Amino acid sequence: MGESKRRKESIGDKYGQEERILSWLPLTKTQSEDFVNWTTRGSWIGISLLVAWWIVVRFVGPAAGWWQVD
């Protein structure tokens, strides 16, 4: 008997289903990895936008005559 058949017999109905993070929480490990990837990507996008905005306010604005302080 092959290893997969033994595993299928020992696991039973849950064979082929992804493992959950916690038994009472309906999130799988793949879903949690996807969440981390999306939030990491979103964080980098936010940081990039903040840097771009800072460059505009700090350099482009004064050079264009915006935000003049008298």
N, CA, C, O and CB atoms as a CASP TS submission, in Angstrom:
PFRMAT TS
TARGET T0000
AUTHOR 0000-0000-0000
METHOD Language model
MODEL 1
PARENT N/A
ATOM      1  N   MET     1       0.849  -1.180   0.000  1.00  0.00           N
ATOM      2  CA  MET     1       0.000   0.000   0.000  1.00  0.00           C
ATOM      3  C   MET     1       0.892   1.239   0.000  1.00  0.00           C
ATOM      4  O   MET     1       1.890   1.308   0.718  1.00  0.00           O
ATOM      5  CB  MET     1      -0.965   0.000   1.226  1.00  0.00           C
ATOM      6  N   GLY     2       0.512   2.201  -0.811  1.00  0.00           N
ATOM      7  CA  GLY     2       1.299   3.422  -0.922  1.00  0.00           C
ATOM      8  C   GLY     2       1.048   4.371   0.233  1.00  0.00           C
ATOM      9  O   GLY     2       0.081   4.242   0.984  1.00  0.00           O
ATOM     10  N   GLU     3       1.949   5.325   0.344  1.00  0.00           N
ATOM     11  CA  GLU     3       1.871   6.299   1.438  1.00  0.00           C
ATOM     12  C   GLU     3       0.596   7.137   1.339  1.00  0.00           C
ATOM     13  O   GLU     3      -0.020   7.439   2.362  1.00  0.00           O
ATOM     14  CB  GLU     3       3.105   7.215   1.427  1.00  0.00           C
ATOM     15  N   SER     4       0.194   7.516   0.130  1.00  0.00           N
ATOM     16  CA  SER     4      -1.004   8.352  -0.002  1.00  0.00           C
ATOM     17  C   SER     4      -2.266   7.591   0.418  1.00  0.00           C
ATOM     18  O   SER     4      -3.177   8.180   1.000  1.00  0.00           O
ATOM     19  CB  SER     4      -1.148   8.848  -1.451  1.00  0.00           C
ATOM     20  N   LYS     5      -2.323   6.313   0.134  1.00  0.00           N
ATOM     21  CA  LYS     5      -3.491   5.532   0.550  1.00  0.00           C
ATOM     22  C   LYS     5      -3.540   5.403   2.065  1.00  0.00           C
ATOM     23  O   LYS     5      -4.612   5.483   2.665  1.00  0.00           O
ATOM     24  CB  LYS     5      -3.469   4.138  -0.099  1.00  0.00           C
ATOM     25  N   ARG     6      -2.379   5.204   2.684  1.00  0.00           N
ATOM     26  CA  ARG     6      -2.335   5.122   4.153  1.00  0.00           C
ATOM     27  C   ARG     6      -2.763   6.445   4.770  1.00  0.00           C
ATOM     28  O   ARG     6      -3.517   6.474   5.743  1.00  0.00           O
ATOM     29  CB  ARG     6      -0.917   4.743   4.640  1.00  0.00           C
ATOM     30  N   ARG     7      -2.273   7.542   4.192  1.00  0.00           N
ATOM     31  CA  ARG     7      -2.639   8.858   4.705  1.00  0.00           C
ATOM     32  C   ARG     7      -4.135   9.104   4.535  1.00  0.00           C
ATOM     33  O   ARG     7      -4.788   9.644   5.428  1.00  0.00           O
ATOM     34  CB  ARG     7      -1.834   9.956   3.995  1.00  0.00           C
ATOM     35  N   LYS     8      -4.669   8.710   3.393  1.00  0.00           N
ATOM     36  CA  LYS     8      -6.089   8.898   3.136  1.00  0.00           C
ATOM     37  C   LYS     8      -6.932   8.108   4.132  1.00  0.00           C
ATOM     38  O   LYS     8      -7.954   8.599   4.612  1.00  0.00           O
ATOM     39  CB  LYS     8      -6.431   8.482   1.705  1.00  0.00           C
ATOM     40  N   GLU     9      -6.509   6.904   4.439  1.00  0.00           N
ATOM     41  CA  GLU     9      -7.253   6.092   5.410  1.00  0.00           C
ATOM     42  C   GLU     9      -7.158   6.672   6.814  1.00  0.00           C
ATOM     43  O   GLU     9      -8.134   6.633   7.563  1.00  0.00           O
ATOM     44  CB  GLU     9      -6.734   4.656   5.409  1.00  0.00           C
ATOM     45  N   SER    10      -6.002   7.207   7.180  1.00  0.00           N
ATOM     46  CA  SER    10      -5.842   7.725   8.540  1.00  0.00           C
ATOM     47  C   SER    10      -6.549   9.072   8.716  1.00  0.00           C
ATOM     48  O   SER    10      -7.089   9.351   9.787  1.00  0.00           O
ATOM     49  CB  SER    10      -4.356   7.867   8.878  1.00  0.00           C
ATOM     50  N   ILE    11      -6.550   9.902   7.681  1.00  0.00           N
ATOM     51  CA  ILE    11      -7.176  11.220   7.791  1.00  0.00           C
ATOM     52  C   ILE    11      -8.683  11.136   7.589  1.00  0.00           C
ATOM     53  O   ILE    11      -9.438  11.816   8.283  1.00  0.00           O
ATOM     54  CB  ILE    11      -6.567  12.185   6.773  1.00  0.00           C
ATOM     55  N   GLY    12      -9.119  10.328   6.670  1.00  0.00           N
ATOM     56  CA  GLY    12     -10.553  10.153   6.448  1.00  0.00           C
ATOM     57  C   GLY    12     -11.157  11.245   5.600  1.00  0.00           C
ATOM     58  O   GLY    12     -10.670  11.524   4.505  1.00  0.00           O
ATOM     59  N   ASP    13     -12.225  11.875   6.098  1.00  0.00           N
ATOM     60  CA  ASP    13     -12.974  12.873   5.332  1.00  0.00           C
ATOM     61  C   ASP    13     -12.175  14.138   5.048  1.00  0.00           C
ATOM     62  O   ASP    13     -12.460  14.832   4.072  1.00  0.00           O
ATOM     63  CB  ASP    13     -14.231  13.238   6.068  1.00  0.00           C
ATOM     64  N   LYS    14     -11.209  14.445   5.852  1.00  0.00           N
ATOM     65  CA  LYS    14     -10.450  15.684   5.690  1.00  0.00           C
ATOM     66  C   LYS    14      -9.290  15.537   4.700  1.00  0.00           C
ATOM     67  O   LYS    14      -8.498  16.467   4.550  1.00  0.00           O
ATOM     68  CB  LYS    14      -9.917  16.139   7.037  1.00  0.00           C
ATOM     69  N   TYR    15      -9.176  14.405   4.031  1.00  0.00           N
ATOM     70  CA  TYR    15      -8.099  14.178   3.082  1.00  0.00           C
ATOM     71  C   TYR    15      -8.240  15.132   1.890  1.00  0.00           C
ATOM     72  O   TYR    15      -9.314  15.230   1.297  1.00  0.00           O
ATOM     73  CB  TYR    15      -8.097  12.707   2.607  1.00  0.00           C
ATOM     74  N   GLY    16      -7.170  15.825   1.545  1.00  0.00           N
ATOM     75  CA  GLY    16      -7.172  16.742   0.419  1.00  0.00           C
ATOM     76  C   GLY    16      -7.596  18.152   0.765  1.00  0.00           C
ATOM     77  O   GLY    16      -7.506  19.037  -0.086  1.00  0.00           O
ATOM     78  N   GLN    17      -8.053  18.396   1.977  1.00  0.00           N
ATOM     79  CA  GLN    17      -8.444  19.738   2.393  1.00  0.00           C
ATOM     80  C   GLN    17      -7.256  20.428   3.040  1.00  0.00           C
ATOM     81  O   GLN    17      -6.409  19.790   3.665  1.00  0.00           O
ATOM     82  CB  GLN    17      -9.648  19.692   3.367  1.00  0.00           C
ATOM     83  N   GLU    18      -7.211  21.740   2.878  1.00  0.00           N
ATOM     84  CA  GLU    18      -6.118  22.498   3.478  1.00  0.00           C
ATOM     85  C   GLU    18      -6.256  22.556   4.992  1.00  0.00           C
ATOM     86  O   GLU    18      -7.355  22.526   5.546  1.00  0.00           O
ATOM     87  CB  GLU    18      -6.072  23.910   2.902  1.00  0.00           C
ATOM     88  N   GLU    19      -5.118  22.637   5.630  1.00  0.00           N
ATOM     89  CA  GLU    19      -5.103  22.715   7.086  1.00  0.00           C
ATOM     90  C   GLU    19      -5.454  24.135   7.525  1.00  0.00           C
ATOM     91  O   GLU    19      -5.011  25.110   6.919  1.00  0.00           O
ATOM     92  CB  GLU    19      -3.722  22.293   7.647  1.00  0.00           C
ATOM     93  N   ARG    20      -6.245  24.237   8.575  1.00  0.00           N
ATOM     94  CA  ARG    20      -6.618  25.549   9.112  1.00  0.00           C
ATOM     95  C   ARG    20      -5.577  26.029  10.104  1.00  0.00           C
ATOM     96  O   ARG    20      -4.834  25.240  10.686  1.00  0.00           O
ATOM     97  CB  ARG    20      -8.001  25.494   9.782  1.00  0.00           C
ATOM     98  N   ILE    21      -5.540  27.346  10.282  1.00  0.00           N
ATOM     99  CA  ILE    21      -4.623  27.934  11.256  1.00  0.00           C
ATOM    100  C   ILE    21      -5.031  27.512  12.658  1.00  0.00           C
ATOM    101  O   ILE    21      -4.221  26.989  13.424  1.00  0.00           O
ATOM    102  CB  ILE    21      -4.602  29.477  11.136  1.00  0.00           C
ATOM    103  N   LEU    22      -6.284  27.744  12.981  1.00  0.00           N
ATOM    104  CA  LEU    22      -6.874  27.313  14.247  1.00  0.00           C
ATOM    105  C   LEU    22      -8.131  26.523  13.908  1.00  0.00           C
ATOM    106  O   LEU    22      -8.807  26.829  12.926  1.00  0.00           O
ATOM    107  CB  LEU    22      -7.198  28.540  15.194  1.00  0.00           C
ATOM    108  N   SER    23      -8.443  25.534  14.689  1.00  0.00           N
ATOM    109  CA  SER    23      -9.578  24.667  14.357  1.00  0.00           C
ATOM    110  C   SER    23     -10.909  25.432  14.331  1.00  0.00           C
ATOM    111  O   SER    23     -11.799  25.086  13.554  1.00  0.00           O
ATOM    112  CB  SER    23      -9.665  23.520  15.361  1.00  0.00           C
ATOM    113  N   TRP    24     -11.056  26.461  15.163  1.00  0.00           N
ATOM    114  CA  TRP    24     -12.310  27.201  15.230  1.00  0.00           C
ATOM    115  C   TRP    24     -12.347  28.404  14.298  1.00  0.00           C
ATOM    116  O   TRP    24     -13.392  29.042  14.166  1.00  0.00           O
ATOM    117  CB  TRP    24     -12.552  27.655  16.636  1.00  0.00           C
ATOM    118  N   LEU    25     -11.227  28.731  13.644  1.00  0.00           N
ATOM    119  CA  LEU    25     -11.147  29.878  12.747  1.00  0.00           C
ATOM    120  C   LEU    25     -11.177  29.397  11.298  1.00  0.00           C
ATOM    121  O   LEU    25     -10.325  28.599  10.906  1.00  0.00           O
ATOM    122  CB  LEU    25      -9.864  30.707  13.023  1.00  0.00           C
ATOM    123  N   PRO    26     -12.136  29.860  10.492  1.00  0.00           N
ATOM    124  CA  PRO    26     -12.257  29.338   9.125  1.00  0.00           C
ATOM    125  C   PRO    26     -11.280  29.963   8.127  1.00  0.00           C
ATOM    126  O   PRO    26     -11.688  30.383   7.045  1.00  0.00           O
ATOM    127  CB  PRO    26     -13.656  29.551   8.635  1.00  0.00           C
ATOM    128  N   LEU    27     -10.004  30.027   8.481  1.00  0.00           N
ATOM    129  CA  LEU    27      -8.972  30.535   7.591  1.00  0.00           C
ATOM    130  C   LEU    27      -7.907  29.470   7.397  1.00  0.00           C
ATOM    131  O   LEU    27      -7.443  28.847   8.352  1.00  0.00           O
ATOM    132  CB  LEU    27      -8.351  31.834   8.147  1.00  0.00           C
ATOM    133  N   THR    28      -7.527  29.273   6.138  1.00  0.00           N
ATOM    134  CA  THR    28      -6.491  28.281   5.846  1.00  0.00           C
ATOM    135  C   THR    28      -5.126  28.958   5.838  1.00  0.00           C
ATOM    136  O   THR    28      -5.025  30.184   5.864  1.00  0.00           O
ATOM    137  CB  THR    28      -6.760  27.579   4.488  1.00  0.00           C
ATOM    138  N   LYS    29      -4.097  28.151   5.804  1.00  0.00           N
ATOM    139  CA  LYS    29      -2.749  28.699   5.786  1.00  0.00           C
ATOM    140  C   LYS    29      -2.479  29.472   4.502  1.00  0.00           C
ATOM    141  O   LYS    29      -1.783  30.487   4.530  1.00  0.00           O
ATOM    142  CB  LYS    29      -1.727  27.586   5.949  1.00  0.00           C
ATOM    143  N   THR    30      -3.009  29.019   3.397  1.00  0.00           N
ATOM    144  CA  THR    30      -2.828  29.733   2.126  1.00  0.00           C
ATOM    145  C   THR    30      -3.495  31.100   2.180  1.00  0.00           C
ATOM    146  O   THR    30      -2.936  32.081   1.689  1.00  0.00           O
ATOM    147  CB  THR    30      -3.399  28.911   0.953  1.00  0.00           C
ATOM    148  N   GLN    31      -4.681  31.177   2.767  1.00  0.00           N
ATOM    149  CA  GLN    31      -5.368  32.460   2.894  1.00  0.00           C
ATOM    150  C   GLN    31      -4.578  33.427   3.772  1.00  0.00           C
ATOM    151  O   GLN    31      -4.528  34.624   3.488  1.00  0.00           O
ATOM    152  CB  GLN    31      -6.770  32.257   3.470  1.00  0.00           C
ATOM    153  N   SER    32      -3.965  32.918   4.826  1.00  0.00           N
ATOM    154  CA  SER    32      -3.182  33.794   5.695  1.00  0.00           C
ATOM    155  C   SER    32      -1.929  34.291   4.979  1.00  0.00           C
ATOM    156  O   SER    32      -1.528  35.440   5.165  1.00  0.00           O
ATOM    157  CB  SER    32      -2.797  33.061   6.987  1.00  0.00           C
ATOM    158  N   GLU    33      -1.307  33.436   4.161  1.00  0.00           N
ATOM    159  CA  GLU    33      -0.140  33.864   3.387  1.00  0.00           C
ATOM    160  C   GLU    33      -0.540  34.911   2.354  1.00  0.00           C
ATOM    161  O   GLU    33       0.192  35.875   2.133  1.00  0.00           O
ATOM    162  CB  GLU    33       0.524  32.659   2.694  1.00  0.00           C
ATOM    163  N   ASP    34      -1.696  34.728   1.720  1.00  0.00           N
ATOM    164  CA  ASP    34      -2.190  35.717   0.758  1.00  0.00           C
ATOM    165  C   ASP    34      -2.447  37.057   1.437  1.00  0.00           C
ATOM    166  O   ASP    34      -2.140  38.106   0.870  1.00  0.00           O
ATOM    167  CB  ASP    34      -3.475  35.214   0.082  1.00  0.00           C
ATOM    168  N   PHE    35      -3.007  37.033   2.646  1.00  0.00           N
ATOM    169  CA  PHE    35      -3.261  38.262   3.390  1.00  0.00           C
ATOM    170  C   PHE    35      -1.960  38.996   3.687  1.00  0.00           C
ATOM    171  O   PHE    35      -1.891  40.217   3.547  1.00  0.00           O
ATOM    172  CB  PHE    35      -4.004  37.955   4.693  1.00  0.00           C
ATOM    173  N   VAL    36      -0.945  38.272   4.090  1.00  0.00           N
ATOM    174  CA  VAL    36       0.351  38.890   4.383  1.00  0.00           C
ATOM    175  C   VAL    36       0.939  39.495   3.113  1.00  0.00           C
ATOM    176  O   VAL    36       1.481  40.599   3.146  1.00  0.00           O
ATOM    177  CB  VAL    36       1.329  37.855   4.993  1.00  0.00           C
ATOM    178  N   ASN    37       0.836  38.776   1.995  1.00  0.00           N
ATOM    179  CA  ASN    37       1.365  39.304   0.735  1.00  0.00           C
ATOM    180  C   ASN    37       0.647  40.576   0.305  1.00  0.00           C
ATOM    181  O   ASN    37       1.300  41.532  -0.115  1.00  0.00           O
ATOM    182  CB  ASN    37       1.251  38.257  -0.361  1.00  0.00           C
ATOM    183  N   TRP    38      -0.680  40.613   0.400  1.00  0.00           N
ATOM    184  CA  TRP    38      -1.453  41.799   0.013  1.00  0.00           C
ATOM    185  C   TRP    38      -1.143  42.988   0.913  1.00  0.00           C
ATOM    186  O   TRP    38      -0.977  44.107   0.428  1.00  0.00           O
ATOM    187  CB  TRP    38      -2.950  41.494   0.056  1.00  0.00           C
ATOM    188  N   THR    39      -1.064  42.753   2.217  1.00  0.00           N
ATOM    189  CA  THR    39      -0.801  43.871   3.119  1.00  0.00           C
ATOM    190  C   THR    39       0.622  44.396   2.958  1.00  0.00           C
ATOM    191  O   THR    39       0.856  45.597   3.091  1.00  0.00           O
ATOM    192  CB  THR    39      -1.040  43.449   4.566  1.00  0.00           C
ATOM    193  N   THR    40       1.572  43.512   2.673  1.00  0.00           N
ATOM    194  CA  THR    40       2.945  43.949   2.425  1.00  0.00           C
ATOM    195  C   THR    40       3.007  44.791   1.164  1.00  0.00           C
ATOM    196  O   THR    40       3.654  45.838   1.142  1.00  0.00           O
ATOM    197  CB  THR    40       3.892  42.741   2.309  1.00  0.00           C
ATOM    198  N   ARG    41       2.340  44.340   0.118  1.00  0.00           N
ATOM    199  CA  ARG    41       2.309  45.093  -1.133  1.00  0.00           C
ATOM    200  C   ARG    41       1.636  46.455  -0.919  1.00  0.00           C
ATOM    201  O   ARG    41       2.117  47.472  -1.420  1.00  0.00           O
ATOM    202  CB  ARG    41       1.568  44.290  -2.231  1.00  0.00           C
ATOM    203  N   GLY    42       0.543  46.472  -0.189  1.00  0.00           N
ATOM    204  CA  GLY    42      -0.151  47.726   0.094  1.00  0.00           C
ATOM    205  C   GLY    42       0.703  48.689   0.905  1.00  0.00           C
ATOM    206  O   GLY    42       0.665  49.899   0.684  1.00  0.00           O
ATOM    207  N   SER    43       1.468  48.151   1.838  1.00  0.00           N
ATOM    208  CA  SER    43       2.351  48.999   2.642  1.00  0.00           C
ATOM    209  C   SER    43       3.411  49.660   1.776  1.00  0.00           C
ATOM    210  O   SER    43       3.683  50.851   1.924  1.00  0.00           O
ATOM    211  CB  SER    43       3.017  48.182   3.749  1.00  0.00           C
ATOM    212  N   TRP    44       4.005  48.899   0.881  1.00  0.00           N
ATOM    213  CA  TRP    44       5.032  49.466   0.001  1.00  0.00           C
ATOM    214  C   TRP    44       4.441  50.503  -0.947  1.00  0.00           C
ATOM    215  O   TRP    44       5.089  51.504  -1.252  1.00  0.00           O
ATOM    216  CB  TRP    44       5.716  48.357  -0.802  1.00  0.00           C
ATOM    217  N   ILE    45       3.220  50.273  -1.413  1.00  0.00           N
ATOM    218  CA  ILE    45       2.561  51.263  -2.264  1.00  0.00           C
ATOM    219  C   ILE    45       2.325  52.545  -1.472  1.00  0.00           C
ATOM    220  O   ILE    45       2.551  53.641  -1.985  1.00  0.00           O
ATOM    221  CB  ILE    45       1.222  50.711  -2.820  1.00  0.00           C
ATOM    222  N   GLY    46       1.876  52.418  -0.237  1.00  0.00           N
ATOM    223  CA  GLY    46       1.660  53.587   0.615  1.00  0.00           C
ATOM    224  C   GLY    46       2.943  54.345   0.898  1.00  0.00           C
ATOM    225  O   GLY    46       2.954  55.576   0.876  1.00  0.00           O
ATOM    226  N   ILE    47       4.020  53.627   1.164  1.00  0.00           N
ATOM    227  CA  ILE    47       5.315  54.270   1.409  1.00  0.00           C
ATOM    228  C   ILE    47       5.776  55.011   0.161  1.00  0.00           C
ATOM    229  O   ILE    47       6.281  56.130   0.251  1.00  0.00           O
ATOM    230  CB  ILE    47       6.375  53.227   1.838  1.00  0.00           C
ATOM    231  N   SER    48       5.604  54.391  -1.004  1.00  0.00           N
ATOM    232  CA  SER    48       6.012  55.027  -2.263  1.00  0.00           C
ATOM    233  C   SER    48       5.218  56.299  -2.526  1.00  0.00           C
ATOM    234  O   SER    48       5.781  57.309  -2.948  1.00  0.00           O
ATOM    235  CB  SER    48       5.837  54.056  -3.433  1.00  0.00           C
ATOM    236  N   LEU    49       3.904  56.254  -2.276  1.00  0.00           N
ATOM    237  CA  LEU    49       3.082  57.444  -2.458  1.00  0.00           C
ATOM    238  C   LEU    49       3.476  58.556  -1.485  1.00  0.00           C
ATOM    239  O   LEU    49       3.480  59.732  -1.848  1.00  0.00           O
ATOM    240  CB  LEU    49       1.609  57.095  -2.282  1.00  0.00           C
ATOM    241  N   LEU    50       3.805  58.182  -0.255  1.00  0.00           N
ATOM    242  CA  LEU    50       4.235  59.168   0.733  1.00  0.00           C
ATOM    243  C   LEU    50       5.537  59.837   0.304  1.00  0.00           C
ATOM    244  O   LEU    50       5.677  61.053   0.439  1.00  0.00           O
ATOM    245  CB  LEU    50       4.406  58.509   2.106  1.00  0.00           C
ATOM    246  N   VAL    51       6.483  59.069  -0.207  1.00  0.00           N
ATOM    247  CA  VAL    51       7.752  59.633  -0.673  1.00  0.00           C
ATOM    248  C   VAL    51       7.509  60.560  -1.860  1.00  0.00           C
ATOM    249  O   VAL    51       8.081  61.647  -1.932  1.00  0.00           O
ATOM    250  CB  VAL    51       8.742  58.509  -1.062  1.00  0.00           C
ATOM    251  N   ALA    52       6.654  60.123  -2.796  1.00  0.00           N
ATOM    252  CA  ALA    52       6.351  60.966  -3.960  1.00  0.00           C
ATOM    253  C   ALA    52       5.705  62.277  -3.520  1.00  0.00           C
ATOM    254  O   ALA    52       6.050  63.339  -4.038  1.00  0.00           O
ATOM    255  CB  ALA    52       5.424  60.221  -4.945  1.00  0.00           C
ATOM    256  N   TRP    53       4.778  62.214  -2.576  1.00  0.00           N
ATOM    257  CA  TRP    53       4.119  63.423  -2.081  1.00  0.00           C
ATOM    258  C   TRP    53       5.124  64.340  -1.376  1.00  0.00           C
ATOM    259  O   TRP    53       5.059  65.562  -1.518  1.00  0.00           O
ATOM    260  CB  TRP    53       2.969  63.053  -1.120  1.00  0.00           C
ATOM    261  N   TRP    54       6.040  63.758  -0.629  1.00  0.00           N
ATOM    262  CA  TRP    54       7.054  64.540   0.071  1.00  0.00           C
ATOM    263  C   TRP    54       7.946  65.269  -0.934  1.00  0.00           C
ATOM    264  O   TRP    54       8.293  66.432  -0.728  1.00  0.00           O
ATOM    265  CB  TRP    54       7.903  63.633   0.987  1.00  0.00           C
ATOM    266  N   ILE    55       8.315  64.591  -2.013  1.00  0.00           N
ATOM    267  CA  ILE    55       9.157  65.223  -3.039  1.00  0.00           C
ATOM    268  C   ILE    55       8.418  66.394  -3.675  1.00  0.00           C
ATOM    269  O   ILE    55       9.006  67.451  -3.905  1.00  0.00           O
ATOM    270  CB  ILE    55       9.569  64.196  -4.124  1.00  0.00           C
ATOM    271  N   VAL    56       7.139  66.210  -3.959  1.00  0.00           N
ATOM    272  CA  VAL    56       6.358  67.302  -4.556  1.00  0.00           C
ATOM    273  C   VAL    56       6.284  68.483  -3.605  1.00  0.00           C
ATOM    274  O   VAL    56       6.523  69.620  -4.013  1.00  0.00           O
ATOM    275  CB  VAL    56       4.940  66.826  -4.918  1.00  0.00           C
ATOM    276  N   VAL    57       5.961  68.235  -2.365  1.00  0.00           N
ATOM    277  CA  VAL    57       5.816  69.332  -1.401  1.00  0.00           C
ATOM    278  C   VAL    57       7.157  69.998  -1.121  1.00  0.00           C
ATOM    279  O   VAL    57       7.222  71.222  -1.010  1.00  0.00           O
ATOM    280  CB  VAL    57       5.205  68.818  -0.093  1.00  0.00           C
ATOM    281  N   ARG    58       8.207  69.231  -1.007  1.00  0.00           N
ATOM    282  CA  ARG    58       9.516  69.762  -0.599  1.00  0.00           C
ATOM    283  C   ARG    58      10.255  70.456  -1.728  1.00  0.00           C
ATOM    284  O   ARG    58      10.847  71.512  -1.509  1.00  0.00           O
ATOM    285  CB  ARG    58      10.375  68.650  -0.057  1.00  0.00           C
ATOM    286  N   PHE    59      10.237  69.893  -2.931  1.00  0.00           N
ATOM    287  CA  PHE    59      11.056  70.422  -4.024  1.00  0.00           C
ATOM    288  C   PHE    59      10.244  71.082  -5.143  1.00  0.00           C
ATOM    289  O   PHE    59      10.551  72.198  -5.561  1.00  0.00           O
ATOM    290  CB  PHE    59      11.885  69.315  -4.605  1.00  0.00           C
ATOM    291  N   VAL    60       9.229  70.401  -5.614  1.00  0.00           N
ATOM    292  CA  VAL    60       8.476  70.909  -6.763  1.00  0.00           C
ATOM    293  C   VAL    60       7.647  72.125  -6.356  1.00  0.00           C
ATOM    294  O   VAL    60       7.585  73.108  -7.094  1.00  0.00           O
ATOM    295  CB  VAL    60       7.563  69.807  -7.348  1.00  0.00           C
ATOM    296  N   GLY    61       7.021  72.064  -5.207  1.00  0.00           N
ATOM    297  CA  GLY    61       6.185  73.177  -4.759  1.00  0.00           C
ATOM    298  C   GLY    61       6.923  74.492  -4.655  1.00  0.00           C
ATOM    299  O   GLY    61       6.502  75.467  -5.276  1.00  0.00           O
ATOM    300  N   PRO    62       8.003  74.564  -3.901  1.00  0.00           N
ATOM    301  CA  PRO    62       8.736  75.827  -3.819  1.00  0.00           C
ATOM    302  C   PRO    62       9.319  76.283  -5.162  1.00  0.00           C
ATOM    303  O   PRO    62       9.370  77.482  -5.435  1.00  0.00           O
ATOM    304  CB  PRO    62       9.848  75.697  -2.813  1.00  0.00           C
ATOM    305  N   ALA    63       9.749  75.353  -5.986  1.00  0.00           N
ATOM    306  CA  ALA    63      10.312  75.723  -7.295  1.00  0.00           C
ATOM    307  C   ALA    63       9.237  76.310  -8.207  1.00  0.00           C
ATOM    308  O   ALA    63       9.532  77.165  -9.042  1.00  0.00           O
ATOM    309  CB  ALA    63      10.961  74.497  -7.968  1.00  0.00           C
ATOM    310  N   ALA    64       8.014  75.863  -8.056  1.00  0.00           N
ATOM    311  CA  ALA    64       6.910  76.349  -8.880  1.00  0.00           C
ATOM    312  C   ALA    64       6.241  77.587  -8.275  1.00  0.00           C
ATOM    313  O   ALA    64       5.338  78.161  -8.884  1.00  0.00           O
ATOM    314  CB  ALA    64       5.878  75.246  -9.069  1.00  0.00           C
ATOM    315  N   GLY    65       6.674  77.998  -7.092  1.00  0.00           N
ATOM    316  CA  GLY    65       6.107  79.179  -6.464  1.00  0.00           C
ATOM    317  C   GLY    65       4.908  78.896  -5.598  1.00  0.00           C
ATOM    318  O   GLY    65       4.245  79.830  -5.148  1.00  0.00           O
ATOM    319  N   TRP    66       4.603  77.629  -5.348  1.00  0.00           N
ATOM    320  CA  TRP    66       3.477  77.280  -4.483  1.00  0.00           C
ATOM    321  C   TRP    66       3.921  77.410  -3.032  1.00  0.00           C
ATOM    322  O   TRP    66       5.114  77.371  -2.730  1.00  0.00           O
ATOM    323  CB  TRP    66       2.959  75.836  -4.782  1.00  0.00           C
ATOM    324  N   TRP    67       2.979  77.560  -2.168  1.00  0.00           N
ATOM    325  CA  TRP    67       3.200  77.600  -0.721  1.00  0.00           C
ATOM    326  C   TRP    67       4.254  78.632  -0.321  1.00  0.00           C
ATOM    327  O   TRP    67       5.181  78.343   0.436  1.00  0.00           O
ATOM    328  CB  TRP    67       3.615  76.227  -0.224  1.00  0.00           C
ATOM    329  N   GLN    68       4.085  79.821  -0.844  1.00  0.00           N
ATOM    330  CA  GLN    68       5.039  80.882  -0.505  1.00  0.00           C
ATOM    331  C   GLN    68       4.732  81.423   0.883  1.00  0.00           C
ATOM    332  O   GLN    68       3.580  81.707   1.214  1.00  0.00           O
ATOM    333  CB  GLN    68       4.995  82.025  -1.553  1.00  0.00           C
ATOM    334  N   VAL    69       5.745  81.555   1.663  1.00  0.00           N
ATOM    335  CA  VAL    69       5.603  82.128   2.996  1.00  0.00           C
ATOM    336  C   VAL    69       6.227  83.511   2.960  1.00  0.00           C
ATOM    337  O   VAL    69       7.405  83.654   2.632  1.00  0.00           O
ATOM    338  CB  VAL    69       6.272  81.223   4.096  1.00  0.00           C
ATOM    339  N   ASP    70       5.443  84.536   3.295  1.00  0.00           N
ATOM    340  CA  ASP    70       5.957  85.905   3.263  1.00  0.00           C
ATOM    341  C   ASP    70       6.326  86.382   4.636  1.00  0.00           C
ATOM    342  O   ASP    70       6.777  87.516   4.796  1.00  0.00           O
ATOM    343  CB  ASP    70       4.946  86.843   2.654  1.00  0.00           C
TER
END
